[in-house]
Amino acid sequence: MNVLIITGGSKGIGKGIAEYYAANDYLVYSLSRTKSNLKKCEEVEVDILDLPLAEQKLNYILHKIDFNYVDKITLINNAGRLGKIASLGNLNASDIDTSIKLNTTVPLVLSNLFIDATKDLKSEKQIINISSGAAANPYVGWSVYCTSKAAIDMMTRTIALEQEGLANGVNCMSIYPGVVDTNMQTQIRSTSIEDFKNVDRFIGLKQNNELYTPEYVGQRIYEMDHGQQLNNGDILDIRYK
Ligand SMILES: NC(=O)c1ccc[n+]([C@@H]2O[C@H](COP(=O)([O-])OP(=O)(O)OC[C@H]3O[C@@H](n4cnc5c(N)ncnc54)[C@H](OP(=O)(O)O)[C@@H]3O)[C@@H](O)[C@H]2O)c1
């Protein structure tokens, strides 16, 4: 039995991933604030910004799974937010805090719990972090987002190093999904040029039909995952892989 636990499976990229894995006979659990009738998935309603509750829900899922039958288990840290798009100096503390918490703290907390709860499981185990090209390239107006994604990549590299010597180690990878047609892109395109000087590039990508669909990204990640293309510590961009 193959198992996927994903944050933010209700919409966008997470939905594309959850439904593609479920269609390929994975047992899929999604953690998000809203449910969206995902095909063949169990949806757990939770605001993962509430850290004790997020841990409780992940524990609930992990205890439902009979580890005796698990061949492979994957946690995908996908839920994320851009926050307000504007240069630093024009943001408020609460928005900064929420973005760092959702994009960085929550993946650290859930990965910590996942690694501990599966430490005696000898099956294949992995954590995939949905990162972004913004981890490696600064964009004016995205300081908090870029920072949070750079942190996720460092988390990937550190987990990989910590786990590589262990007998039952967890593999950890970051994946950049490209520019994908989701609510996050709608938010980007609706930002004023004063707050986001690159807005025209993103409007152009949409007008020229150059955005990936979430379904395509779900399929590509599944294929990379099952085509021996993911190695411990990898930081991969699906556009170039
Ligand atoms: N779209 C792109 O072009 C792009 C590019 C690079 C990287 N990414 C990354 O891809 C990931 C997914 O982005 P997306 O574009 O698919 O965004 P999206 O369409 O806005 O979806 C975000 C997902 O996260 C969930 N979520 C948000 N806040 C949550 C919370 N507090 N508790 C639980 N779930 C929460 C949402 O579910 P609910 O609303 O139901 O809670 C939703 O399922 C993010 O990490 C993003 O940084 C996206």
The ligand as an ORCA input file, in Angstrom:
! r2SCAN-3c Opt
* xyz 0 1
  N       0.907     28.657     -8.329
  C       2.181     28.845     -8.635
  O       2.516     29.379     -9.713
  C       3.252     28.393     -7.688
  C       4.577     28.531     -8.099
  C       5.590     28.105     -7.261
  C       5.286     27.529     -6.044
  N       3.999     27.405     -5.653
  C       3.730     26.773     -4.356
  O       2.790     25.736     -4.514
  C       2.055     25.556     -3.300
  C       0.566     25.553     -3.614
  O       0.233     26.800     -4.168
  P      -1.071     27.029     -5.071
  O      -0.661     27.943     -6.146
  O      -1.706     25.729     -5.377
  O      -1.942     27.877     -4.032
  P      -3.519     27.932     -3.781
  O      -4.266     27.604     -5.018
  O      -3.734     29.220     -3.096
  O      -3.761     26.737     -2.769
  C      -3.251     26.802     -1.464
  C      -3.654     25.544     -0.700
  O      -3.167     25.663      0.636
  C      -4.250     25.463      1.543
  N      -4.076     26.292      2.732
  C      -3.811     27.630      2.743
  N      -3.797     28.067      4.004
  C      -4.076     27.001      4.794
  C      -4.213     26.825      6.195
  N      -4.063     27.841      7.032
  N      -4.519     25.596      6.655
  C      -4.688     24.562      5.820
  N      -4.550     24.654      4.487
  C      -4.247     25.865      3.979
  C      -5.502     25.859      0.766
  O      -6.629     25.154      1.252
  P      -7.843     25.860      2.034
  O      -8.065     27.213      1.437
  O      -8.962     24.895      1.838
  O      -7.374     25.901      3.452
  C      -5.167     25.363     -0.637
  O      -5.498     24.008     -0.784
  C       2.475     26.694     -2.373
  O       3.429     26.232     -1.442
  C       3.105     27.699     -3.319
  O       4.053     28.500     -2.675
  C       2.971     27.836     -6.447
*
